[in-house]
Amino acid sequence: MRLKAVVKTPRNVSRGLAIPKVREGRGFSVGELKEAGLSVAKARKLGLYVDLRRRSVHPENIEALKNFIKES
């Protein structure tokens, strides 16, 4: 089973309260991989999805990556 990243959906501010929702993302950002101690090539060898377009770094994704590394 491949590990998927969690990303926040765009907020619609014009309707009042804008609570960001989370959804399954395309892959982990390069920043998240670097903070977890992985390179893009090594992450792909481990079977992880990498999204080169994402720039955001979410702490929950970093923790998920660190746990994945410990288990493998």
PyMOL commands that set and color helices and strands:
alter all, ss='L'
color gray80, all
select helices_A, chain A and resi 13-15+30-35+40-45+59-71
alter helices_A, ss='H'
color red, helices_A
select strands_A, chain A and resi 6-8+22-24
alter strands_A, ss='S'
color yellow, strands_A
deselect
rebuild
show_as cartoon
